[in-house]
Amino acid sequence: MPRYSPNEISRRHLFLSATAAAIATRLVAQAPRSSATIVVLLENIDPRLDTEHLEGIVGEFSSRGVPIAIEIGPQMPPEQVAVLGSLQLQNPWLVECAGLLETGAALPRYFALRTASDLKSDLAFRGWPKEAAMPCCIPTLPVTASNSYALRAAGFRIRITRNIGDLLLPTTIRQTDWGQIDVTGGISKALGSDQPLPRAFSIGDDTLLRLSVSASHRSKDAAKWAEALEVLNSSGENVIARPSDLLGLLGGGTSSFLSLVVDAEGERGPDGPVAQFLTDLQAEGVPYGLIAEPGLSKRDPLGVCGPDNSISHDSLLRNCVVADRDEEQLLLAPDIRIVLVKPSSEVAWTGQRDDGRFQVALAEWTKGALTDRLERYPLSDYVMLLRPSDLATPVQRRAIVAQIVSAIAVGRVHVRSIDGYLDEILAPDQQLKHLWSVRERFDQLVFNVQVAGKTEEEEQRLDALTAWSFIERYTDNSTGLCAGTVNWGKNLVVDHNITFWDVGSHIQGILSAYNLAIIPFKEGQERLQALVASLPFAIVDGRPMPPSIFNGSTGKPASAEFDSCDIGRFLIALRQAVHSGLLAEADARNLVGSWSLPTAIRQGRIHDYRAGKWVDATLTHCNPYALRGFRYWGMEFARAYQPLSEDPTADDLMRLYYSATDIGHFGTEPALLDLIETNGEAAVKELAKVLLTAQIDWFEATGRPKCVSESPLNFHPWFVFQGLRLDRIPEESWIIRPKTESKALAATEFQSQADIISSKSAYLWQARFPNQYTNMLVSLIRDKGRAEGNGFVAGLFAFDQSPMENYGDLNTNGIILKALEYIGRWQRSDLTW
């Protein structure tokens, strides 16, 4: 058992007696309480206060058995931090420190945890002792309910919202989750106030007493408050408590999560002391983690860890490393999610690192370690390191197992494997899981960028001719415009209504057909000239604008609305037609100049025109792509994504993921179009990586291919937008949204029927990120999606991989041609990968 001085023991017993009386009083249903809790907080401590006087001020309270909390602000020098840490270690039941957490408003979960983790890291580097717990923090702004558990992951279970100024407010103590509380309000006074708490004054309600400490305050200022509080505490009129004691007083959970990490230290056989200890843990059903010193794993010099039940290279988990120091720039493998820092490290802390990994400071196991820690700091979570020296004899092993089993039996701890500990403590949101998945999977993909063999060249040539056959067959001779969708079944149905997105695909198809030597230069030139000459305008809000829908056979507008995304794609294609030499620049500029496109840019933001009004279209996943098209013709507007460097940090990527989540689901288009047509910006490429890895993850988990994009349907409602939402679990993350919402279209049966393996998307992925998975997708489309003389069908139905028979569209075939041209470029080795 841990040893304490007689004074420490008597004070603790006195406090526990008062606490037990308070708890018993509160358990009487509907009965008025005879005592109220007072929490004393020393705050705003002047960094110029010398450590001797700071220690004397704290000593006035602790010497009288009065528990206090002490705020550690960002300006507090290391000397003050070290003194307060030492005082808490000496008197853990009377002194509790709380870090000031400079929070922002409504931070996403990851960044709320990052803020809390930065505080833990900063405190560690300023001298806060590794052995001392800190379950309480003081946020500068109230913490949202959704982020309370994010702070819990950094070890902060109690949050005292900071007051500003000299206030007298009711104290509110609110349980926000099992084992977490928020404290707000309170009485704010200066430590040297002329009106300290009178000795006979009774506080009838729970109260947070905030005492600010200036550089001129001394022990005598603290003594007046400490004496008055001592009288209240000993009389039974009030209970003076630390913030962490409030969890017990409120009946909240005070149990901890525990993970055991056993260091094999070279032991490989089944009969050694480590192996025998693991057998004992298995017999009790206790999970554990296994680590190995450098040498066992040749892949990583830092060691690896895992939850398996054998000591072998193959049993070690690959998403965890054990490091001997806290250093952000450790050269870690891409699949590492958790970093365990050894107890020998001079500086260690637990929380979310800026590289997206979760760091845990390992706790040393010493004699009675678990019992001692749970007694002194019952609100802390632990990953405890057990070395062979701790397990050398049967007596040692039995004693450790007995401690663990006893703590489990009384509900003091919940033991988890390392993976389980990560899930419980970090509880990573889906955006962070996507970050991990991209790191682990994308960097391991083998991209097939080698020159194709003769057979593959023949297949690609047949693909191009198949796609071109749709454009050639269904282009109207009078206008040069191609039909949007065609059903070539028993009764041919040609829908001539098209969008400017379709026209962009038509232009790209003509350019690719020329570059793939399907048509000669003159034919390409004539086709583009006829197409451009037939494009209409509509009067939108009193000005000539390209209509959102028009008839390709008559050239007449079918709506008086405007779609900025469609026009952005068209402007990119138009610019590339000029660059290819197939279209005169004067003709293109005359066309763009005939429209009042700047009208759609209002106060620097791009707008659509729908249902008789302008609608802000800035926050869409089409924004980066459309912006590039408008820029080609001298127009600029606000971005949807913040600029991203070519070598982004995890924090940068998580900001992007949250931005993408706020916008909604996204599919292959327009991201992959942007990447192969304009080389796209870094943010677009990163989101494309997320979508590709999510689709591969889905395929490996379910055996069903996933290849999502917007797609026509050969049944009502005729068109769906498919995509990925980053904030949902995998089973709910794949969105299928029709243009018109209804309960029937939201039904599971419809969602299953409308799940499409997109033909064009398969070729886009193969063009930009060719790998084994994209090879499989293209093989599926080739096998089932080619329709000789009619192009490619729009896609395959995912539930049985049957083709959308007799149903194709301009967009699919134009995009497939563009993708095949891009593939030809990197096969000719004139593309920088």
Salt bridges, closest charged atoms under 4 A:
GLU43 OE1 - ARG210 NH1 3.33
ASP46 OD2 - ARG48 NH2 2.84
ASP50 OD2 - HIS53 ND1 2.60
GLU60 OE1 - ARG64 NH1 2.63
GLU71 OE2 - ARG162 NH2 3.14
ASP118 OD1 - ARG114 NH1 2.94
ASP122 OD2 - ARG126 NH2 2.82
ASP182 OD1 - ARG159 NE 2.69
ASP182 OD2 - ARG174 NH2 3.18
ASP206 OD1 - ARG26 NH2 3.22
ASP206 OD1 - ARG33 NH1 3.20
ASP221 OD1 - LYS220 NZ 3.78
GLU227 OE2 - ARG64 NH2 3.38
GLU230 OE1 - ARG64 NE 3.88
ASP245 OD1 - ARG242 NH2 2.79
GLU293 OE1 - LYS342 NZ 3.41
ASP314 OD1 - HIS313 ND1 3.87
ASP324 OD1 - ARG325 NH1 3.03
GLU327 OE1 - ARG325 NE 2.71
GLU328 OE1 - ARG353 NE 3.95
ASP335 OD2 - ARG299 NH2 3.85
ASP355 OD2 - ARG353 NH2 2.83
ASP355 OD2 - ARG357 NH1 3.17
GLU364 OE2 - ARG387 NH1 2.29
GLU375 OE2 - ARG12 NH2 3.70
ASP381 OD2 - ARG152 NH1 2.44
ASP381 OD1 - ARG157 NH2 3.58
GLU424 OE2 - ARG416 NE 2.94
GLU440 OE2 - ARG337 NE 2.52
GLU456 OE2 - ARG782 NH2 2.92
GLU459 OE1 - ARG786 NH2 2.72
ASP463 OD2 - ARG782 NE 2.73
ASP463 OD1 - ARG786 NH2 2.59
GLU523 OE2 - ARG527 NE 2.94
GLU585 OE2 - ARG575 NH1 3.97
GLU585 OE2 - ARG589 NE 2.99
ASP608 OD2 - ARG610 NH1 3.04
ASP616 OD2 - ARG605 NE 2.56
GLU636 OE2 - ARG631 NH2 2.77
ASP651 OD2 - ARG114 NH2 3.03
ASP652 OD1 - ARG655 NH1 3.30
GLU669 OE2 - LYS760 NZ 3.31
ASP674 OD1 - ARG628 NE 3.54
GLU677 OE2 - ARG569 NH1 2.74
GLU681 OE2 - ARG639 NH2 2.70
GLU686 OE2 - LYS689 NZ 3.46
ASP697 OD1 - ARG441 NE 2.61
GLU700 OE1 - ARG441 NH2 3.11
ASP727 OD2 - ARG725 NH2 2.82
ASP755 OD2 - LYS706 NZ 3.13
GLU821 OE1 - LYS818 NZ 3.55
